[in-house]
C-alpha cells in the first residue's frame, strides 16, 4: 500500500464512522445473504455487540495502516483465534466482498474506483497475512 491509498482508506473510513452501526448491520446482512454458510460462526453472538467489535477493529486497522509492524501481529492473532469458531481460509474472500459492498452502499458516490482499489489492496494485504498465520502449511 502506498501513501495515497492509505489516505483514501482513512478519509473514506472517517465518513463511515458516523454511520458505523448502520454500516455494521449492512455488512452482516450482506455477508449472511451472500455467504449463508458463515452464519453458524455467529450463532451465539449478540449481533449489535459483534457489529461494534467489527467497527472498532476496522478503526484500529485503518488508523494503523501507516504502522503495519504494529497492526500485523494483532491481525495474525485475531485470525488464529477465529479458527476456533470454524472460520476457513476461503471465508476471507467472502468477508472482503461484503466489506466492499458495504462501503459502496455506505459511501455512495464517494466510493470511487480509486477508493475501491485502495480498500481492495489493503484488505488483500491483511487477509493474506491473516490466512498465512491461521493456516500455516
ABEGO torsion letter per residue (X at the ends): XBAAAAAAAAAAAAAAAAAAAAAAAAAAAAAAAABAAAAAAAAABBAAAAAAAAAAAAAAAAAAAABAAAAAAAAAAAAAAAAAAGBBAAAAAAAAAAAAAAAAAAAEAABBAAAAAAAAAAAAAAAAAAAAAABBX
